[in-house]
Amino acid sequence: YGDWSSDVSSSSDATSTAPLTSPVLQTSLVLSGHRSAPIQCNFHPRTDRLTLASIADDLTAKVWDLTTQQITAEFFTAYSPVAVQWHPSEPEQLMVAHAGGEICIQDLRSNRVALRMHAPSTAPLSSVDWCVLDSLRVGAASGSEWFVWDLSSSSDPLQARVGHGHSAQHFRWSNTHANVFATAGSSNLKVWDQHRYEMPLSVSLNSWVGSLSWMPTSPCVVVGGSRKLVFASIG
C-alpha cells in the first residue's frame, strides 16, 4: 500500500429522519445457556449451516445449532474469553482466545485442541483476528504490542512489535490485502504491512477508540468511538 489516499473523514452525531422500512423489531429466537453476560458471538461463515459460536464471562465458549436451539459443543477457558472466530475455510475449526494470552484452535470433529498458541506478554490479551485471505495467519494485540503467527511454522509468534505507547486494544486484518492489518490504541490508529512493518501509517484520532473494522471490498478501515465513525482509505 502507499500513503493515505485522502484525509481522514468522520461523521459525528448523524441523525436520520427517514422512516424505517420495517418499523417493528421482533424477537424470533432466544438462546439460553450462558451463566453470565455473553461477550461476543460469531455466525458460521457457510450459509448452509445455521451455526453460531459465542463466548461469555462464565469462562465458556459454546457452539449452537440454531435449528434445534441446542448446544453442540462447549469449551472452557482459564480466563475471561476475548475472541471467538471460525476458520475462514475449514468449517470444523473454531478459534477461542482468552485474556490470559492463550489462543486455541478447536477441532469440532475430535472435540480437541488442534493448535495452541500463547502471546508472550504480561499484559492481558485484548484482541485476536484470523486473516480471511490467508488462514495460516493469526494476529493479536496485547498491552502495547501486536503479534502475528504463521500456523504452518510454529506456535511461537512470527512477528512481534510494540505498536502503541499505552495499549493496543484492537487488531484487524485487511479484507483486501493479506499482508496488511490495523491496530488501534486508546486514541490512535496504525496500519501495518508485514513486509515493511517498521514504517506504519499512523493517524491520531483525538478520541477514544471503541471498535475497529475494515470494509469488505476496499482498503478502507473504520474506527468508532466518542460518537464518531472515522474512515481512513489507503492508496
N, C-alpha and C positions, 0 to 999 in steps of 0.2 A: 504494500500500500504506500501511498505518498503522504502529502500533507492533508490537513483538513480541507475539504473542498469548499466549505462555506463556513461562515461564522456560526457559532453555537446559537441556536434559536430556542426560544421557550414559549410555552403557553401557560399563562397563570390565571387562576380564578375564572376559567372559562365557564360560561353559563349558556345553556341552550333552552329556548322556549318552545322548540318543536315537540309535538306530542309523540309519545312512544307508540311504536307500531302495535305492540300488544300491551295494553295498559294494566293487565292483571298478571302478577307473578305467582305461579302456583308451585307448591312443594309436591313433587312427584315421587320422591324416594328419600327415605331416611335410613342410614346405616348406623347401627348401634353396636359397639364392641370395644371401643377405646375407653379406658378408665379415667382419662384426663383429656385436656384440650388437644385436638389434632393440630399439628404444626404445618403439615404440607401434604398434598395429595397429587397423584400423577396418573393420568389415564394411560392405558396401554397404547402404544403407537399404531398397532394394527387395528384397522377399522372393523374387522370381522370378529374381534374379541371384545366383549363387554367386561373389561377387567380394570380394576382400579387399585393402586397401591397408596398406602397412607402411613404417616408416622405421627407419633404423639408423645407428649411428655410422660406417658406411662412407660417409656423406655421400650416401646414395641414398634415394629413395622408390620403392617398387615396387608394381605392381598385379598381383594374382594371379587367375587363373581357377581356382577350386577344383575344377572338374570335370576339367580337363586337368592341373592342378597346374603350369601354365606361367605364366611372367611375361609379361603382355600389354603392359605399359608400364613405363618406368623414367625417373626424373628425378634429376638431380644437384643438390646444394646446395653452396654455398660454405663453409658452416659446419655444425656438427652440427645436424641437424633436431630440432625440439622438438614439432611437431604435424602430424598428417595427419587430414583430415576431409573427408567427402563433402558436396557441396551438398545442403541439405535437400530440394530438389525437382527439381533438374536432374541427371539420372543420369550425365551425361558430364563433370561438373566436379568437380575434386578440389583441395582447398586443402593446400598444403605450406608450412610455415614453418620457418625456421632461426634459430639463436641470434644470428646477425649482424643480425637485425632485419627481414629481408625475408619478406614473405608473398606467395606466388604462388598464383593460381588457375589450374590447368592444365585445358585443354580436351583431353579424351582423343580426340575425333574428329579434331582437327587436329594433336594432339601438340605444341601450342604454348601459351605463357602467355597466358591471356585477360586477366588483370589482375595488376598488380604493385604492392604497397604496401610501405611501409617505416616502421617505428616510429622517430620522431625522438628516439632516446635513445642515450646512450653505453653503457648497461648492456646485457647480453645479454637477448634475448627469452626469457621463461621459460614463457609460456602463451598460447595462442590458442584462440578459440572462435567458431563460426559460429552465429548465432541461428537456432534451429529455427523460431520463429514469424514471423520476418522475415528472409529470406535476403539482404537488402540490407545487413544489419548484421554486422560482424565486430568482435570485441573482443580485446584482448591486454593482457598485463602485462609490464612491462619495468622492472627496477630498482625504484624506489619508485613508479612511475607506472602508470596504466592508459590505454588508448587505445581509441576507438571510431571505426570507419569507416562511412560511408554509401557503398556501392558505386555508387549511382546518380549521385553528385555529383562525387567526386574521389578520387584515390588518396592524398590527404593526410587525416590524421585529422579527423573532425568534432568530436570532443571529446577532451580530454586533461586529466589531473589527477594530482597527487601523492596517492596513495591510502594509502600506508603509510610509516611512519617509516624503515624499513630497506629492505625489499624486498617487492614484491607478487609472490608466487610462483605464484598460481593466479587464473584468470579463467574464470567460467562464467555463461552466460545462463540466466535462469529458463525453465522449460518451460511456465509458465502465464501469464507477463506479459512481453510483448515489450520493454518499456522497462526491465525490471529485470534486474540482474546482480549477481553476488557476486565479491568478491576476497578473497584470504586472504594474509596475510603469514606471518612465521615463527611468530607466536603470537596472531594476532587475525583476526577475520572482519568484513567490512563488506559491507553490501547497499546498492546504489545504485539510484536511479530517475533515468533520463536527464532527466526533466522538472524534477527538483529535486535534482540530484546534489551540491549544496553541503551537504546535510544527510543524510549516510548513516546507516543503522542500524549500530551497531558493538557488538561484544562481545569482551572479552578472554578467551582460551581457556586461558591459563596452561599451554600445552603446544605442542609442535612440530606444525605442520600438514603432513601428507604428501599429502593429497588433498582434493578439493572436488567436490561433485555436488549436483544438485537432484533432488527426487522428480519423477516424470514427470507426475503429475496433481494435485499440490497445491503451494502455495507454501511448501515446506519445504526448507531447504538443509542439507546434511550435510557435515561435515568430519571427517577421520580423521587420527589421529596419536597418538603416545605411548600406544599400546594402548587408545585410546578412539575411539568414534564419537559425535560431538556433533551433535544435531539442533536446529535453530532454525526455528520456524514464524513466518510473517509474517502479521499480521492485516490 
